[in-house]
Amino acid sequence: MARTTLIRGAAVLAMAGFMAACNGAADLGGPATPLGDFNLEHNIVVAPKVQKIPLCRALETEVMTTMLRDAVAERFDRYEGARLYHFGISIEGYCLAPPGIPIVAAPKSAMIIRITVWDDAKNEKLTPKAHQITVIESLDQGPLVGSGFTKNAEEQFKNLSQNAVKQIENFLVKKNREEGWFNSTGGTATELPAEDATTEG
């Protein structure tokens, strides 16, 4: 039942053509947002039970896991802190917008992932329950035109991956600010403006 609800939620997002989404890779040319002593060691992405929303484009599971892993590396390999952490990410469901849909009903691509974060030194999860993230594609082709008209499946999934990884970074920055996850002193971060920890795109 839970997985059915999850996929239905992604389907609703995919059809929500009026929703806005920033390009998750837009800030990669600048400096990384401060994240304490963070240094990513293991970057694991799996999709053992991934579900595709009906009528959406399909993409091979191995291609999806590789592309999401590459997007994680693209963003988090910039961090060179003194302490090691690990990601375990599962792709739960996705929709890659198909071509040939009338503009008035053009769906948007969407994806749901879950992430677990491990502290290597403490040998424990920072996320006792996996954190769930839902993303839609960037609307760089305009709010009324589905990406099925302008992008192939790999391009669509790359965009979703970059958006998802940006949200992972937002989540980690927020947790570090509130709970000091990646601060060697264990205290909360004070140098980050609140908006840096809550930006979604």
C-alpha positions as CSV (number, residue, x, y, z in Angstrom):
1,M,0.0,0.0,0.0
2,A,2.8,2.4,0.9
3,R,4.6,1.9,-2.4
4,T,1.3,2.4,-4.3
5,T,0.7,5.7,-2.5
6,L,4.3,6.7,-3.3
7,I,3.9,6.1,-7.0
8,R,0.5,7.8,-7.1
9,G,2.2,10.8,-5.6
10,A,4.8,10.9,-8.3
11,A,2.1,10.6,-10.9
12,V,0.4,13.6,-9.5
13,L,3.6,15.6,-9.7
14,A,4.3,14.5,-13.2
15,M,0.9,15.8,-14.3
16,A,1.3,19.1,-12.4
17,G,2.5,21.2,-15.3
18,F,2.1,24.5,-13.4
19,M,4.7,23.6,-10.8
20,A,8.1,25.4,-10.9
21,A,11.4,23.8,-10.5
22,C,14.9,25.3,-10.6
23,N,17.8,23.6,-12.5
24,G,19.7,21.6,-9.8
25,A,23.0,22.1,-11.6
26,A,22.8,25.9,-11.9
27,D,25.1,26.6,-8.9
28,L,27.8,24.0,-9.7
29,G,30.1,26.6,-11.3
30,G,30.3,28.4,-7.9
31,P,31.8,27.4,-4.6
32,A,30.1,24.6,-2.6
33,T,27.8,25.5,0.2
34,P,29.8,25.1,3.5
35,L,29.1,21.7,5.0
36,G,31.4,21.4,8.0
37,D,33.9,18.5,7.9
38,F,31.9,16.6,5.3
39,N,33.8,14.2,2.9
40,L,31.8,11.7,0.9
41,E,33.5,8.3,0.6
42,H,30.9,5.7,-0.5
43,N,28.3,6.8,-3.1
44,I,25.9,3.8,-3.5
45,V,22.8,4.0,-5.7
46,V,20.5,1.1,-6.1
47,A,17.0,0.5,-7.6
48,P,15.9,-3.0,-6.6
49,K,12.2,-2.2,-6.6
50,V,11.9,0.9,-8.8
51,Q,8.5,1.5,-10.3
52,K,7.7,3.3,-13.5
53,I,4.5,5.3,-13.7
54,P,2.3,3.9,-16.5
55,L,2.5,5.6,-20.0
56,C,5.9,7.2,-19.1
57,R,9.1,6.5,-20.9
58,A,11.3,3.7,-19.6
59,L,15.0,3.8,-18.9
60,E,17.3,0.9,-18.0
61,T,17.8,0.5,-14.3
62,E,21.6,0.4,-14.7
63,V,21.5,3.6,-16.7
64,M,19.5,5.3,-14.0
65,T,21.7,4.2,-11.1
66,T,24.8,5.2,-12.9
67,M,23.5,8.7,-13.9
68,L,22.3,9.4,-10.3
69,R,25.6,8.2,-8.9
70,D,27.4,10.5,-11.3
71,A,25.2,13.4,-10.3
72,V,26.0,12.7,-6.6
73,A,29.7,12.7,-7.4
74,E,29.5,15.9,-9.5
75,R,28.1,17.8,-6.5
76,F,29.6,16.1,-3.4
77,D,33.1,15.4,-4.7
78,R,33.7,19.1,-4.2
79,Y,33.7,18.6,-0.4
80,E,37.1,17.8,1.1
81,G,36.4,17.7,4.8
82,A,38.3,15.7,7.4
83,R,35.5,13.2,8.2
84,L,34.1,10.4,6.0
85,Y,30.4,9.8,5.3
86,H,28.5,7.4,3.1
87,F,25.3,7.6,1.0
88,G,23.0,4.8,0.4
89,I,20.4,6.0,-2.2
90,S,17.4,4.0,-3.6
91,I,15.4,5.0,-6.6
92,E,11.8,4.3,-5.7
93,G,9.8,5.5,-8.7
94,Y,10.0,7.7,-11.7
95,C,8.2,9.1,-14.7
96,L,10.0,10.3,-17.8
97,A,7.5,12.5,-19.8
98,P,6.6,10.9,-23.1
99,P,6.5,12.7,-26.4
100,G,3.3,13.2,-28.5
101,I,1.1,14.5,-25.7
102,P,-0.9,17.6,-26.5
103,I,0.6,20.8,-25.0
104,V,-2.4,21.4,-22.8
105,A,-1.8,18.1,-21.0
106,A,2.0,17.8,-21.3
107,P,3.2,15.8,-18.2
108,K,6.5,16.6,-16.4
109,S,9.2,14.1,-15.5
110,A,9.4,13.2,-11.8
111,M,11.3,10.9,-9.5
112,I,11.2,9.7,-5.9
113,I,14.3,8.6,-4.1
114,R,15.3,7.7,-0.5
115,I,18.6,8.4,1.1
116,T,20.4,7.0,4.1
117,V,23.5,8.9,5.5
118,W,26.2,7.0,7.4
119,D,28.8,8.5,9.7
120,D,32.0,6.4,9.1
121,A,33.8,7.3,12.4
122,K,30.8,6.6,14.5
123,N,29.7,3.6,12.4
124,E,26.1,4.7,12.7
125,K,23.3,6.1,10.6
126,L,22.5,9.8,10.8
127,T,19.2,9.0,9.3
128,P,17.5,6.1,11.3
129,K,14.7,6.3,8.8
130,A,15.6,6.9,5.1
131,H,14.9,10.5,4.0
132,Q,12.5,10.6,1.1
133,I,12.9,13.2,-1.7
134,T,10.5,13.9,-4.6
135,V,11.6,16.0,-7.5
136,I,10.2,17.2,-10.9
137,E,12.2,18.3,-13.9
138,S,13.4,21.8,-14.4
139,L,11.0,23.8,-16.6
140,D,13.7,25.1,-18.9
141,Q,11.5,24.3,-21.9
142,G,8.6,26.4,-20.6
143,P,5.7,25.6,-18.3
144,L,3.4,24.3,-21.0
145,V,5.7,22.1,-23.1
146,G,6.6,18.7,-21.8
147,S,10.3,17.6,-22.0
148,G,9.1,14.6,-24.0
149,F,9.1,17.0,-27.0
150,T,12.6,18.4,-26.5
151,K,14.7,15.8,-24.6
152,N,15.4,12.1,-24.8
153,A,15.0,9.8,-21.8
154,E,18.7,10.1,-20.7
155,E,18.5,13.9,-20.8
156,Q,15.3,13.9,-18.8
157,F,16.8,11.6,-16.1
158,K,20.0,13.6,-15.9
159,N,18.0,16.7,-15.1
160,L,16.0,14.8,-12.5
161,S,19.2,13.4,-11.0
162,Q,20.8,16.9,-10.7
163,N,17.6,18.3,-9.1
164,A,17.5,15.4,-6.6
165,V,21.1,15.8,-5.6
166,K,20.6,19.5,-5.1
167,Q,17.8,18.6,-2.7
168,I,20.1,16.2,-0.9
169,E,22.6,19.0,-0.4
170,N,19.8,21.2,0.9
171,F,18.8,18.5,3.4
172,L,22.3,18.0,4.6
173,V,23.0,21.7,5.0
174,K,19.8,22.1,7.0
175,K,20.6,19.1,9.3
176,N,24.1,20.4,9.8
177,R,22.8,23.8,10.7
178,E,20.2,22.5,13.1
179,E,22.0,19.4,14.6
180,G,25.7,19.8,13.7
181,W,25.9,16.6,11.7
182,F,29.2,17.4,10.1
183,N,30.8,19.7,12.7
184,S,33.8,18.1,14.5
185,T,32.7,20.0,17.7
186,G,29.2,18.4,17.5
187,G,27.6,21.9,17.8
188,T,25.2,23.5,15.4
189,A,26.6,25.6,12.6
190,T,26.2,29.4,13.0
191,E,27.9,30.7,9.9
192,L,25.2,29.8,7.4
193,P,22.2,32.1,6.7
194,A,18.9,30.3,7.2
195,E,18.0,30.7,3.5
196,D,21.0,28.6,2.5
197,A,19.6,25.7,4.4
198,T,16.1,25.9,3.0
199,T,16.5,26.7,-0.7
200,E,14.8,24.0,-2.8
201,G,16.3,24.8,-6.2
